[in-house]
Amino acid sequence: MADIIYAISTYVALAALLLAFVRLLLGPRAVDRVVAMDTLTIISLSLIVCIACLRGRTIYIDIALVYGLISFVGIVAIARYLERGM
C-alpha cells in the first residue's frame, strides 16, 4: 500500500515539476523565474525522497539534504543580486 502512495506522489510531483518548468520559461520578470527555480528545487527534493522511499536507499536522503543546502545558498545569492543589482 505504501508503494502505491509513493508512486502516486511521484507522478503528482512530476506534474508539478512540469508546471513549474513552464513558469520558469514563461515568467515575465526575473523574480518570477527565481521563484519558479526555487519551486523546481523543492519539488525535485521531494522526488528524490520519494525515490529513496520506493527503493529503500537512505543514501538518497543524504543527497537530497546536500542538494537542498546548495539550492538554498544559490537562491539566496540570486535574490540578493536581484535586490541590490550588484
N, C-alpha and C positions, 0 to 999 in steps of 0.2 A: 504494500500500500504506500509506503514512504517513497519507493522508487517512482511510482506513478505521480506523486505530488511533486517530486523533484523534476521529473521530466516535463510536467505541465508548466512549472515555474520557469524552467529553462526556455521553453517556447515563448512564454509571455515576455521574458526578458529579451529574447532575440527580437521580438516585435517592437518592444520599446527601444531597443538599440537602433533599429532601422529608423524609427520616427525621430530619435534624437540626431541621427546622422543627417537626415533630411533637414532638420533645423540648423545643423552646423553648416550645411551647404547653402541654404537659402536665407540665413539670418541677415537682416538688413544692416545691422550695426555690429561692431566688434564685440560689444558687451553680450549681445545675443549669442554670438559664436563661442565666447568664453563659457557662458552658462551651459550651452549645448555640449561643449567639450567636457565640462565637469560632470554633466549628466552621463555622458558616454563612459567616463571612467568609473562612475559609481555603478552603472549597470554592468559593465564588464567585470567589476569586482564581485558583484552578485552572481554572475555567470561562472566565475572561477570557483566560488564557494559551492555552487550547485554541482559543478562537475566533481569537485572534491568529495562531496557527499555521495554522489552517484557511484564513483569509483572506489570510495573508501580510502583515499590517499590524503593524509593530513598535511603532507608537504605542500600541497596546493594552497592551503590556507595561509601558510607562511609566505608563499609567493604573493598571495593577494594582499597581505599586510604590507609587504615591502612596496608593492605596486601602488597601494593606497597612499603611503607616505610620500613617495616620489611624486605622485599625482597632486597631492595637496600642496607640496612646495612649488611645483610648477604652476599651478593655478594661482597661487598667491603672488608669485613673481609676475605673472602676466597681468593680474588685476592691479598690482602696484604700478606696473609700467603704463597701463591704460589710464590710471587715475592721475599720475603725475606727468605723463608724457615724456619720460626720460629719453 
